[in-house]
Amino acid sequence: MAEPYAESPLAAYTDVLARSSTPGQVHITEMPFTTQVDLRVDPKSPAAERIGTALGAMLPNQPGEVAVAGELSVLWLGPDEWLLLGPEGSQEAIRNTVSTALDGDHAAVVDVSANRTILSVAGPKARELLNKGCALDLHPRSFTVDRCAQTLLARAGVTLVCRDTQLPSFWVIVRSSFARYLADWLVDAAAEYGESGGEP
């Protein structure tokens, strides 16, 4: 019997993304198999506080806020919803941590890792590249480090996360069914940076 194996939505695009990246301008890569756990719980409940303590990062209570603890990122998605991002294969550990902290209280903890993939877009031209297809103000004064926003990029629904503003770096979280479409758009939109020979 054939052994099951995991394949990311952009497994066939590794070389394509590498060729579209221009040193000193923009670098586009997939972050395959990142653990993604959706959490819904009453933010004012004792359970929410216990979960934050157990994770080492209190659940953000402001729109677009991101809390970080080591390799774990906690994204605010709504008044009672968060997305927990962790290293590949950490789903069970995260769910067990949350379940233990709940201590029987009500919450929804769902592994959604297969639902979306993440693209990393980094480099001096990263912000300019994303703004070609996104109406969100990505200026570092408005969209700072450890902020997230659910928005449209090239008409695809995504969650953007700002990772760095000094050397612009973003995560683009997109549904697996839209991953190839968005990768094609990014490759096309980044073409001018390669044509310019790496000049700013």
C-alpha positions in Angstrom: 0.0 0.0 0.0 1.3 3.4 -0.9 2.5 5.6 2.0 0.7 8.9 2.4 2.8 12.0 1.8 2.2 15.7 2.1 2.5 18.1 -0.8 2.2 21.8 -0.5 -0.1 23.8 -2.9 3.0 25.4 -4.5 5.3 22.3 -4.6 5.7 22.7 -8.4 6.4 26.4 -8.0 9.6 26.3 -6.0 11.8 27.0 -9.1 9.4 29.5 -10.5 9.4 31.6 -7.3 13.2 31.3 -7.1 13.6 32.7 -10.6 11.2 35.5 -9.9 13.3 36.7 -7.0 15.8 39.4 -7.6 18.8 39.8 -5.2 18.6 43.1 -3.5 15.1 43.7 -4.6 12.5 41.1 -3.7 12.5 37.5 -2.6 9.4 35.3 -2.8 9.2 31.8 -1.2 6.6 29.5 0.1 6.5 28.5 3.8 5.0 25.1 3.3 3.4 23.1 6.0 3.3 25.9 8.6 1.1 24.8 11.5 -2.2 26.8 11.5 -4.7 26.3 14.3 -7.9 28.4 14.5 -9.0 29.3 18.0 -12.4 30.7 19.0 -13.1 31.5 22.7 -14.7 34.2 24.7 -11.9 36.8 25.1 -13.2 37.9 28.5 -13.3 34.4 29.9 -10.8 33.0 32.4 -10.1 30.3 29.8 -8.7 32.9 27.3 -6.3 34.1 30.0 -5.2 30.6 30.8 -4.7 29.8 27.1 -2.5 32.9 26.8 -0.4 32.0 29.8 0.0 28.4 28.6 1.1 29.6 25.1 3.4 32.2 26.5 1.6 34.9 24.4 -1.6 36.5 25.6 -4.3 36.5 23.1 -4.3 39.9 21.3 -7.4 42.0 22.0 -6.9 44.7 19.5 -7.8 44.4 15.8 -4.8 43.4 13.7 -2.5 42.8 16.6 0.0 39.9 16.6 1.5 38.4 19.7 4.8 36.4 19.3 6.4 33.9 21.6 9.4 32.1 20.2 8.3 30.3 17.0 4.6 30.8 17.8 2.6 33.8 16.4 -1.0 34.5 17.5 -3.0 36.6 15.0 -6.1 38.5 15.9 -8.8 37.7 13.3 -11.9 38.8 15.1 -13.3 39.7 18.5 -13.3 36.0 19.5 -11.1 34.4 16.9 -7.3 34.0 16.6 -5.0 32.1 14.2 -2.1 30.3 15.9 1.0 29.8 13.6 3.7 27.5 14.6 6.5 25.3 13.1 5.7 22.4 10.9 4.3 19.4 12.8 3.4 21.3 15.9 -0.4 21.0 15.5 -0.8 18.4 18.2 1.4 20.2 20.7 -0.5 23.4 20.2 -3.9 21.8 20.5 -2.9 19.9 23.6 -1.6 23.0 25.2 -4.9 24.9 24.5 -7.1 21.9 25.5 -5.3 21.5 28.8 -5.6 25.3 29.5 -9.3 25.2 28.7 -9.9 22.7 31.6 -13.3 21.8 30.3 -14.4 25.3 29.3 -16.0 25.9 25.9 -13.9 26.8 22.9 -13.3 25.7 19.3 -9.8 24.6 18.4 -9.4 23.5 14.8 -6.3 22.5 12.8 -6.6 24.4 9.5 -3.1 23.9 8.3 -4.2 22.2 5.1 -6.6 25.0 4.3 -4.0 27.7 3.6 -0.4 28.1 2.7 1.9 31.1 3.4 4.1 33.0 1.0 7.0 35.1 2.3 7.6 38.3 0.4 10.7 40.2 1.5 13.2 42.7 0.3 13.4 46.5 -0.4 10.7 46.2 -3.1 8.4 43.9 -1.1 6.0 46.7 0.0 5.9 48.2 -3.5 5.2 44.7 -5.0 2.2 44.0 -2.6 0.8 47.5 -3.1 0.4 46.7 -6.8 -2.6 44.5 -5.9 -3.6 45.6 -2.4 -5.3 48.8 -1.5 -4.2 48.6 2.2 -1.8 51.3 3.4 1.4 49.3 3.9 3.6 52.2 4.9 5.5 51.3 8.1 3.8 54.2 9.9 0.5 52.5 9.3 1.3 48.8 9.0 4.0 48.1 11.6 5.9 45.0 12.8 3.6 42.3 14.2 0.5 43.6 12.7 -1.9 41.7 10.5 -4.9 42.5 8.3 -7.4 40.5 6.3 -7.6 42.1 2.9 -7.6 41.5 -0.9 -4.4 41.0 -2.9 -5.0 40.8 -6.6 -8.7 40.1 -5.8 -7.8 37.1 -3.7 -8.7 37.0 0.0 -5.5 36.9 2.1 -4.2 37.7 5.6 -1.1 39.9 5.5 1.4 39.9 8.4 4.1 42.5 8.7 7.3 40.8 9.9 9.8 43.6 9.5 9.8 47.2 8.3 13.6 48.0 8.2 14.0 45.3 5.5 10.4 45.0 4.4 9.2 41.4 5.1 5.6 40.1 4.9 3.7 36.9 5.2 0.9 36.4 2.8 -1.6 33.7 4.1 -3.8 32.5 1.3 -6.2 29.7 0.8 -4.7 26.6 -0.9 -7.2 26.9 -3.8 -5.9 30.4 -4.6 -2.2 29.7 -4.0 -1.2 29.1 -7.6 -3.2 32.0 -8.9 -1.6 34.4 -6.4 1.9 32.9 -7.1 1.4 33.6 -10.8 0.3 37.1 -10.0 3.3 37.8 -7.8 5.7 36.4 -10.3 4.3 38.6 -13.0 4.2 41.7 -10.8 7.8 41.1 -9.7 9.1 40.8 -13.3 10.0 44.4 -13.6 12.6 44.1 -10.8 14.5 41.5 -12.7 14.3 43.5 -15.9 15.8 46.5 -14.1 18.9 44.4 -13.4 18.5 44.8 -9.7 18.7 48.6 -9.8 16.4 50.5 -7.3 
